[in-house]
Amino acid sequence: MHPDFVLLNARIATIDAAGTECGALAALNGRIVALGDSAAIRDLIGPGTKVLDAEGQRVLPGIVDSHAHPDAYAIRLRAWTLVSPDRVRTRDELLAAIRRRCEAVAPGRWAAFYRLNERACGGYPTLAELDAASLGRPIFILRTDGHLGLANSAAFAACGVTAETPDPAFGRFDKHGGRLTGLVRETAAHVFLNAVHGQDSEADIAEGMEMVQDQCLAAGITSVANSLCPSKAISAYQRMHRDGRWRMRMGIIASGRDEPLIPHLIGAGIRSGFGDEWLRLIGVEWCPDCSTSGRTAAYWDPYLGTPVPGEPVPNTGMLLYEQDDLTARATAAHKAGLQVMIEGVGDRGIDFALDVMEAALAAHPIDDHRMRVEHCCYVTPAILARLKRGGFVDSSATGFMDELGEAYAANRGQEAMRWMWPHRSLIDAGVPAPGHSDFAVCRVSPWTAIAAMVNRRTTGGTDLDAREAITTREALRAYTWLGAWAQREEHEKGSLELGKLADLIVLDRDVLDGDPAAIAGTQVRATIVGGVVRHQA
């Protein structure tokens, strides 16, 4: 039998435990069957073998992004308007973008926008400015963190919200002088998100996922885990699988926000690992903590800097669950064989997540539980020791480092950067810390995040404290093998070894031995999934 795919003339870093490198590989039926030099692998080629010449370029395992939101991104790519800092640089440009979109929207229809970073475009617009730009259409603008948003008067009216409407539990309609400012926080933002997403269909998600796959494959991502995945997306993904529309691999992390979903999984006896190499249930997740850049994440000490009008003073952030309630939910899932993941961003939020997970483990002890604190940004020495002691995974939001690093430094102070995403300390302590993008909160590409892990500086120059810098190989391991390990797939992916899935990427530069300052600009020349070329630049 001949392989159906062969890669020649490569500089392959397998990212295995021994740090093995080689020049070529062969795959059959989607899995690696040979590794060696090009001369030996060339001898295996048959008449039906697809041959790719890497032309001496660096080759790595495909990126495993262990926490992102492809379902939401699919809808936003299809129907929302992007207002990230590369699109709008001033408040006037933002208001002009709103006006252009609303001119194209029929009266009474919603216009939605995403990835607003008010720090990069002159602050939040006023409610009056939003009303003038939106031409009477209801609009909602989701901040880049996904935890806050802006609504105009038409949107408040469409959702039945007035200045006298009580704040929802774990949310806030910001007011200043007794009047709505337009800014809505946490569960209050979900009032408007639910209205905008109310018309989304499974077909809409599937259609948008074609674009998401294109972007992921172009960035070198061969596997992504859908954080807080709702039942509608799960149904869409199963339809795509049935129709043979997957070109990359998808892990499902079922959403605790979709209220009946996790109890239904428990009742059906479905455990983590259910599925196959293309679509698999990874675990379950709840989000009790919030956003540091949006000044809502829970910290023990108050935020620094100028408060946003309507923000509580002093502000130590907020939590979105009662501890006893979340403990009962997490314990039931853990006992049912579902891998538990709980978001914690600030130190108070991480402590809250660890309180819940420790209680679940006390009720049902398991040694290799791989419970994950998602995002896990502000890891003080005390929290690091607690992660180590309990065997917990620091599922690190490294995507925040470059894009949100400036806001983190401004809101928490330069001294706090010592313990934000402290990968040097985590590695030295033996705490597993895979990296993830959290797209569409941040960009899809992992390369600016990997650069920030190595250089501890954003592309804009913000100092993230070089004492926590790690090597490029360590950063790549966080985005490959550790990403797979964190979802119990290390025997399938994350390194290039015999019998594993033939998921690999060819880069335009040597990120391992080249200039660390050049990592952020990395481009992917080819992406191979299961021995099939799915992207070629």
C-alpha positions as CSV (number, residue, x, y, z in Angstrom):
1,M,0.0,0.0,0.0
2,H,1.2,3.5,-0.8
3,P,0.5,6.6,1.3
4,D,-2.1,8.9,-0.1
5,F,-0.2,12.0,1.1
6,V,3.5,12.8,1.4
7,L,5.3,15.9,2.5
8,L,8.9,16.3,1.4
9,N,11.8,18.8,1.9
10,A,10.5,20.1,5.2
11,R,11.9,21.2,8.5
12,I,9.4,19.3,10.7
13,A,9.2,20.1,14.4
14,T,7.0,17.2,15.6
15,I,6.4,18.8,19.1
16,D,6.7,15.4,20.6
17,A,8.2,14.9,24.1
18,A,11.7,14.4,22.8
19,G,11.7,17.4,20.5
20,T,12.2,15.3,17.4
21,E,12.7,16.9,14.0
22,C,12.7,15.3,10.6
23,G,12.5,16.2,6.9
24,A,9.4,14.4,5.6
25,L,6.3,12.4,6.5
26,A,3.7,10.2,4.9
27,A,0.0,9.7,5.7
28,L,-2.6,7.1,4.8
29,N,-6.3,7.3,5.5
30,G,-5.7,10.6,7.4
31,R,-3.1,9.3,9.8
32,I,0.7,9.5,9.9
33,V,2.4,6.2,8.8
34,A,6.0,7.3,8.3
35,L,8.4,10.0,9.5
36,G,12.0,10.3,8.2
37,D,14.2,12.0,5.6
38,S,13.0,12.9,2.2
39,A,14.9,10.2,0.4
40,A,13.3,7.4,2.5
41,I,9.8,8.9,2.3
42,R,10.1,9.5,-1.5
43,D,10.5,5.7,-1.9
44,L,7.0,5.2,-0.5
45,I,5.3,7.3,-3.2
46,G,2.8,5.5,-5.4
47,P,0.7,6.6,-8.5
48,G,-2.1,8.0,-6.4
49,T,0.0,9.8,-3.8
50,K,-0.5,13.5,-3.3
51,V,3.0,15.1,-2.9
52,L,3.6,18.5,-1.3
53,D,7.1,20.0,-1.4
54,A,7.6,22.2,1.6
55,E,10.7,23.8,-0.1
56,G,12.7,23.8,3.1
57,Q,10.1,25.6,5.2
58,R,9.2,25.1,8.9
59,V,6.4,22.6,9.5
60,L,4.5,22.2,12.7
61,P,1.4,20.3,14.0
62,G,-1.8,22.1,13.2
63,I,-2.8,24.7,15.8
64,V,-5.3,23.4,18.4
65,D,-7.4,26.4,19.6
66,S,-8.9,25.0,22.8
67,H,-11.4,27.8,23.5
68,A,-13.2,30.0,20.9
69,H,-16.7,30.9,19.8
70,P,-17.0,29.9,16.1
71,D,-20.8,29.6,16.3
72,A,-21.2,33.3,17.3
73,Y,-18.4,34.3,14.8
74,A,-20.2,32.4,12.0
75,I,-23.3,34.6,12.5
76,R,-21.3,37.8,12.9
77,L,-19.4,37.2,9.7
78,R,-22.6,36.5,7.9
79,A,-24.8,39.3,9.2
80,W,-23.0,41.7,11.6
81,T,-20.7,44.7,10.9
82,L,-17.1,44.6,12.2
83,V,-16.0,47.7,14.1
84,S,-12.6,46.5,15.4
85,P,-9.7,49.0,15.8
86,D,-8.4,48.2,12.3
87,R,-11.8,49.3,10.9
88,V,-12.7,52.3,13.1
89,R,-10.0,54.5,14.7
90,T,-12.1,57.4,16.0
91,R,-15.6,57.9,17.4
92,D,-16.6,59.8,14.2
93,E,-15.6,56.8,12.1
94,L,-17.6,54.5,14.4
95,L,-20.7,56.7,14.1
96,A,-20.2,56.9,10.3
97,A,-20.1,53.1,10.1
98,I,-23.3,52.8,12.1
99,R,-25.0,55.3,9.8
100,R,-23.8,53.4,6.6
101,R,-25.2,50.2,7.9
102,C,-28.5,51.6,9.1
103,E,-29.0,53.3,5.7
104,A,-29.0,49.7,4.3
105,V,-31.4,48.2,6.9
106,A,-35.1,48.3,6.6
107,P,-37.0,50.4,9.2
108,G,-37.7,48.3,12.3
109,R,-34.9,45.8,11.5
110,W,-31.9,45.4,13.9
111,A,-28.4,46.4,12.9
112,A,-25.7,44.7,14.9
113,F,-22.0,45.5,15.3
114,Y,-19.1,43.6,17.0
115,R,-15.6,43.9,18.4
116,L,-15.8,47.5,19.5
117,N,-12.8,48.6,21.5
118,E,-13.7,52.0,22.9
119,R,-10.1,52.6,24.1
120,A,-8.9,52.6,20.5
121,C,-11.6,54.9,19.1
122,G,-12.1,57.7,21.5
123,G,-14.5,56.3,24.1
124,Y,-18.1,55.2,24.1
125,P,-20.5,57.2,22.0
126,T,-23.3,58.9,24.0
127,L,-26.9,57.6,23.7
128,A,-27.8,60.8,21.7
129,E,-24.9,60.2,19.3
130,L,-26.1,56.6,18.8
131,D,-29.7,57.7,18.2
132,A,-28.6,60.3,15.6
133,A,-26.4,57.8,13.7
134,S,-28.9,54.9,13.7
135,L,-31.7,56.6,11.8
136,G,-34.4,55.1,14.1
137,R,-33.3,51.5,13.6
138,P,-32.7,49.5,16.7
139,I,-28.9,48.8,17.0
140,F,-26.7,46.8,19.3
141,I,-22.9,47.1,19.5
142,L,-21.1,44.3,21.2
143,R,-17.8,45.3,22.9
144,T,-14.8,43.2,21.9
145,D,-14.9,41.2,25.2
146,G,-18.4,40.0,24.5
147,H,-19.5,41.0,28.0
148,L,-20.7,44.6,27.4
149,G,-22.6,46.4,24.7
150,L,-24.2,49.6,23.6
151,A,-27.9,50.0,22.7
152,N,-29.7,53.0,21.3
153,S,-33.1,54.3,22.3
154,A,-34.9,52.2,19.6
155,A,-33.2,49.1,20.9
156,F,-34.3,49.8,24.5
157,A,-37.8,50.4,23.3
158,A,-37.8,47.2,21.2
159,C,-36.8,45.2,24.3
160,G,-39.2,47.1,26.7
161,V,-36.4,48.6,28.8
162,T,-36.8,52.0,30.4
163,A,-34.8,54.0,33.0
164,E,-37.2,52.5,35.6
165,T,-36.6,48.8,34.5
166,P,-34.9,46.9,37.3
167,D,-31.5,45.5,36.4
168,P,-31.5,41.8,35.7
169,A,-29.8,39.4,38.0
170,F,-26.0,39.6,37.4
171,G,-26.4,42.5,35.0
172,R,-26.7,46.3,34.8
173,F,-28.3,48.9,32.5
174,D,-25.9,51.7,33.2
175,K,-27.5,55.0,34.2
176,H,-26.0,58.5,34.8
177,G,-28.2,61.1,36.5
178,G,-31.1,58.7,36.4
179,R,-31.0,58.3,32.6
180,L,-29.8,55.3,30.5
181,T,-26.3,55.9,29.1
182,G,-26.6,53.1,26.4
183,L,-24.0,50.9,28.0
184,V,-25.3,47.5,29.2
185,R,-23.3,44.9,31.2
186,E,-23.3,41.1,31.3
187,T,-26.8,39.6,31.6
188,A,-28.3,43.0,30.6
189,A,-26.3,42.7,27.3
190,H,-28.0,39.3,26.8
191,V,-31.4,41.0,26.6
192,F,-30.3,42.6,23.4
193,L,-28.2,39.7,22.1
194,N,-31.2,37.4,22.5
195,A,-33.3,39.9,20.4
196,V,-30.7,40.1,17.7
197,H,-30.0,36.3,17.6
198,G,-33.7,35.4,17.8
199,Q,-33.9,34.9,14.1
200,D,-30.7,32.9,13.7
201,S,-31.2,29.5,12.2
202,E,-29.1,26.3,12.0
203,A,-28.7,27.0,8.3
204,D,-27.3,30.5,9.1
205,I,-24.7,29.0,11.5
206,A,-23.7,26.3,9.0
207,E,-23.4,28.9,6.2
208,G,-21.3,31.2,8.3
209,M,-19.1,28.2,9.5
210,E,-17.8,27.9,5.9
211,M,-16.3,31.3,6.3
212,V,-15.0,30.5,9.8
213,Q,-13.3,27.4,8.5
214,D,-11.7,29.4,5.7
215,Q,-10.2,31.9,8.2
216,C,-9.1,29.2,10.7
217,L,-7.4,27.1,8.0
218,A,-5.6,30.2,6.6
219,A,-4.3,30.9,10.1
220,G,-3.1,27.3,10.6
221,I,-5.8,26.2,13.0
222,T,-6.8,22.6,12.3
223,S,-8.9,22.0,15.5
224,V,-11.0,24.4,17.5
225,A,-13.2,23.9,20.6
226,N,-16.5,25.8,20.6
227,S,-16.8,27.4,24.1
228,L,-20.3,27.8,25.5
229,C,-21.7,26.0,22.6
230,P,-25.6,26.2,22.5
231,S,-27.9,23.4,21.3
232,K,-28.7,25.3,18.0
233,A,-25.0,25.2,17.0
234,I,-24.7,21.6,18.1
235,S,-27.6,20.7,15.7
236,A,-26.0,22.7,12.9
237,Y,-22.7,21.0,13.4
238,Q,-24.2,17.6,13.3
239,R,-25.9,18.5,10.0
240,M,-22.6,19.7,8.6
241,H,-21.0,16.5,9.7
242,R,-23.7,14.4,8.0
243,D,-23.3,16.4,4.8
244,G,-19.5,16.1,4.8
245,R,-18.9,19.8,5.2
246,W,-16.2,19.7,7.9
247,R,-12.7,20.7,6.6
248,M,-11.3,21.1,10.2
249,R,-12.0,19.5,13.5
250,M,-14.6,20.8,16.0
251,G,-14.8,20.2,19.8
252,I,-18.1,21.0,21.6
253,I,-18.0,22.6,25.0
254,A,-21.7,22.6,26.0
255,S,-23.0,25.9,27.3
256,G,-24.4,26.3,30.8
257,R,-26.2,29.4,29.5
258,D,-28.4,27.2,27.4
259,E,-30.4,26.3,30.4
260,P,-31.7,22.8,29.6
261,L,-28.7,21.6,27.6
262,I,-26.4,20.2,30.3
263,P,-29.1,18.5,32.3
264,H,-30.3,16.9,29.1
265,L,-26.7,15.6,28.4
266,I,-26.6,14.2,31.9
267,G,-30.0,12.6,31.6
268,A,-29.1,11.0,28.3
269,G,-25.9,9.5,29.7
270,I,-23.6,11.3,27.3
271,R,-20.1,11.7,28.5
272,S,-17.1,13.8,27.4
273,G,-15.5,12.1,24.4
274,F,-18.7,11.3,22.6
275,G,-18.3,11.7,18.9
276,D,-15.4,11.1,16.4
277,E,-12.2,12.8,15.2
278,W,-14.3,15.5,13.3
279,L,-16.9,16.4,15.9
280,R,-16.7,15.5,19.5
281,L,-18.1,16.6,22.9
282,I,-15.2,17.9,25.0
283,G,-17.0,19.0,28.1
284,V,-19.3,21.5,29.7
285,E,-18.8,25.1,30.7
286,W,-20.2,28.0,32.8
287,C,-19.2,31.6,32.8
288,P,-19.4,33.3,36.2
289,D,-16.6,35.8,35.6
290,C,-16.4,38.6,33.2
291,S,-14.1,41.1,31.4
292,T,-11.0,42.9,32.7
293,S,-10.9,45.2,29.6
294,G,-14.5,46.0,30.2
295,R,-14.0,46.5,33.9
296,T,-16.5,43.8,35.0
297,A,-14.2,40.9,35.9
298,A,-14.1,40.0,39.6
299,Y,-11.0,41.1,41.5
300,W,-10.2,41.4,45.2
301,D,-8.8,45.0,44.7
302,P,-10.7,47.8,42.9
303,Y,-10.0,48.8,39.3
304,L,-7.7,51.7,38.5
305,G,-8.1,54.5,36.0
306,T,-11.1,56.7,35.2
307,P,-14.5,55.0,35.8
308,V,-16.9,54.8,32.9
309,P,-20.0,57.0,33.7
310,G,-22.5,54.7,35.5
311,E,-19.8,52.4,36.7
312,P,-19.9,51.5,40.5
313,V,-17.2,53.2,42.6
314,P,-15.2,51.6,43.9
315,N,-15.4,48.8,41.3
316,T,-14.2,45.3,42.1
317,G,-16.2,43.7,39.2
318,M,-19.1,41.2,39.5
319,L,-19.8,37.5,39.5
320,L,-22.7,35.9,37.5
321,Y,-23.7,32.9,39.7
322,E,-24.4,32.1,43.3
323,Q,-21.7,29.7,44.6
324,D,-24.1,27.0,45.9
325,D,-26.1,27.0,42.6
326,L,-23.0,26.6,40.4
327,T,-21.5,24.0,42.7
328,A,-24.6,21.9,42.4
329,R,-24.5,22.2,38.6
330,A,-20.8,21.4,38.2
331,T,-20.9,18.5,40.7
332,A,-23.8,16.8,38.8
333,A,-21.9,17.2,35.5
334,H,-18.7,15.9,37.0
335,K,-20.3,12.9,38.5
336,A,-21.9,12.2,35.1
337,G,-18.5,12.0,33.4
338,L,-18.5,15.4,31.8
339,Q,-15.3,17.5,31.9
340,V,-16.0,20.6,33.9
341,M,-14.8,24.1,32.7
342,I,-15.5,27.3,34.6
343,E,-14.4,30.8,33.5
344,G,-12.3,32.8,35.9
345,V,-10.5,36.0,34.8
346,G,-9.7,38.1,37.9
347,D,-8.2,36.7,41.0
348,R,-11.6,36.8,42.8
349,G,-13.2,35.1,39.8
350,I,-10.6,32.4,39.6
351,D,-10.9,31.7,43.4
352,F,-14.7,31.4,42.8
353,A,-14.2,28.9,40.0
354,L,-11.7,26.9,42.1
355,D,-14.1,26.9,45.1
356,V,-16.7,25.3,42.9
357,M,-14.4,22.7,41.3
358,E,-12.8,21.7,44.6
359,A,-16.3,21.1,46.0
360,A,-17.2,18.9,43.0
361,L,-14.0,16.9,43.4
362,A,-14.6,16.5,47.1
363,A,-18.1,15.1,46.3
364,H,-16.7,12.8,43.6
365,P,-12.8,12.4,43.7
366,I,-11.1,11.6,40.4
367,D,-7.3,11.8,39.9
368,D,-7.1,12.7,36.2
369,H,-10.0,15.1,36.1
370,R,-8.5,17.8,33.9
371,M,-11.0,20.4,35.2
372,R,-10.2,23.7,33.5
373,V,-10.3,27.4,34.7
374,E,-11.1,29.1,31.4
375,H,-9.2,32.3,30.6
376,C,-7.5,32.2,34.0
377,C,-5.7,35.6,33.5
378,Y,-4.6,37.0,36.9
379,V,-2.7,34.0,38.4
380,T,-1.2,35.3,41.7
381,P,1.3,33.1,43.5
382,A,-1.5,31.9,45.8
383,I,-3.7,30.9,42.9
384,L,-0.8,29.2,41.1
385,A,-0.2,27.1,44.2
386,R,-3.9,26.3,44.3
387,L,-4.0,25.2,40.7
388,K,-1.0,23.0,41.2
389,R,-2.4,21.4,44.4
390,G,-5.7,20.6,42.8
391,G,-4.4,19.4,39.5
392,F,-6.4,22.0,37.6
393,V,-5.7,23.3,34.1
394,D,-5.0,27.0,33.4
395,S,-6.8,27.4,30.1
396,S,-5.1,30.6,29.3
397,A,-6.6,33.4,27.2
398,T,-3.4,34.3,25.5
399,G,-5.4,35.9,22.7
400,F,-6.1,38.7,25.1
401,M,-2.4,39.5,25.6
402,D,-1.8,41.4,22.4
403,E,-5.3,42.8,21.6
404,L,-6.4,43.6,25.2
405,G,-3.0,44.0,26.9
406,E,-3.1,47.8,26.9
407,A,-6.5,47.8,28.6
408,Y,-5.4,45.3,31.1
409,A,-2.4,47.4,32.1
410,A,-4.5,50.6,32.2
411,N,-7.3,49.0,34.3
412,R,-5.2,46.9,36.7
413,G,-1.8,48.7,36.7
414,Q,1.6,47.8,35.5
415,E,2.5,45.9,38.6
416,A,-0.3,43.5,38.0
417,M,1.2,42.5,34.6
418,R,3.7,40.4,36.6
419,W,0.9,37.8,37.2
420,M,-1.2,38.2,34.1
421,W,-0.9,35.1,32.0
422,P,2.3,34.1,33.9
423,H,3.4,31.2,31.6
424,R,7.0,31.1,32.8
425,S,5.8,30.6,36.4
426,L,3.1,28.1,35.3
427,I,5.6,26.0,33.3
428,D,8.2,26.0,36.1
429,A,5.5,24.9,38.6
430,G,4.3,22.1,36.3
431,V,0.8,23.6,35.8
432,P,-0.6,22.8,32.3
433,A,-1.6,26.0,30.5
434,P,-2.8,25.6,26.9
435,G,-3.3,28.9,25.0
436,H,-6.5,30.0,23.2
437,S,-7.7,32.9,21.1
438,D,-11.3,33.3,22.3
439,F,-12.3,34.5,18.8
440,A,-14.5,36.4,17.9
441,V,-13.5,38.3,21.1
442,C,-10.0,38.5,19.6
443,R,-8.7,37.8,16.1
444,V,-8.6,34.2,14.7
445,S,-4.9,34.1,14.0
446,P,-2.8,32.7,16.9
447,W,0.5,34.3,15.8
448,T,0.3,37.6,17.6
449,A,-0.7,35.8,20.8
450,I,2.3,33.4,20.5
451,A,4.5,36.4,19.9
452,A,3.2,38.1,23.0
453,M,3.9,34.9,25.1
454,V,7.5,35.0,23.9
455,N,8.2,38.7,23.8
456,R,5.8,39.8,26.7
457,R,5.0,43.0,24.7
458,T,2.0,43.8,22.6
459,T,2.4,44.8,18.9
460,G,1.4,48.3,20.1
461,G,4.3,48.4,22.6
462,T,2.5,47.7,26.0
463,D,4.9,46.1,28.5
464,L,3.5,42.7,29.8
465,D,6.5,42.1,32.1
466,A,9.4,40.1,30.5
467,R,9.9,38.0,33.7
468,E,7.0,35.8,32.4
469,A,8.4,35.3,28.9
470,I,8.7,31.8,27.6
471,T,10.5,30.2,24.6
472,T,8.9,29.9,21.2
473,R,8.9,26.1,21.5
474,E,7.0,26.3,24.8
475,A,4.5,28.7,23.3
476,L,3.9,26.4,20.4
477,R,3.4,23.5,22.7
478,A,0.7,25.4,24.5
479,Y,-1.1,25.8,21.1
480,T,-0.6,22.2,20.0
481,W,0.0,19.3,22.3
482,L,-1.3,21.0,25.4
483,G,-4.4,22.2,23.6
484,A,-5.1,18.6,22.6
485,W,-4.3,17.3,26.1
486,A,-6.7,19.7,27.7
487,Q,-9.6,18.1,25.9
488,R,-8.3,14.5,26.2
489,E,-7.2,14.2,22.6
490,E,-3.5,14.1,23.0
491,H,-3.4,10.5,21.5
492,E,-5.0,11.9,18.3
493,K,-3.5,15.3,17.7
494,G,-1.2,18.0,19.0
495,S,2.1,16.4,17.8
496,L,3.2,14.7,14.6
497,E,3.8,11.1,15.6
498,L,3.1,7.7,14.0
499,G,-0.6,6.8,14.2
500,K,-1.7,10.3,14.9
501,L,-3.9,12.5,12.7
502,A,-2.0,14.0,9.8
503,D,-2.9,17.6,10.7
504,L,0.0,20.0,10.0
505,I,1.0,23.4,8.7
506,V,3.7,24.8,6.5
507,L,4.9,28.3,7.5
508,D,6.6,31.1,5.6
509,R,9.3,31.6,8.3
510,D,11.1,29.6,10.9
511,V,9.3,30.6,14.1
512,L,11.4,28.2,16.2
513,D,14.9,29.4,15.3
514,G,14.2,32.8,13.7
515,D,13.8,36.3,15.1
516,P,11.2,36.3,17.9
517,A,10.2,39.8,16.8
518,A,9.0,38.4,13.5
519,I,6.6,35.8,15.0
520,A,3.6,38.1,14.9
521,G,3.7,38.4,11.2
522,T,3.8,34.7,10.5
523,Q,1.8,33.5,7.4
524,V,0.7,30.0,6.7
525,R,1.7,28.6,3.3
526,A,-0.3,25.4,3.6
527,T,-2.7,23.7,6.0
528,I,-3.2,19.9,5.8
529,V,-6.0,18.2,7.7
530,G,-6.1,14.4,7.7
531,G,-3.6,14.3,4.9
532,V,-5.7,16.6,2.7
533,V,-4.5,20.1,1.7
534,R,-7.2,22.3,2.9
535,H,-5.5,25.7,2.5
536,Q,-2.6,26.7,0.2
537,A,-1.4,30.3,-0.1
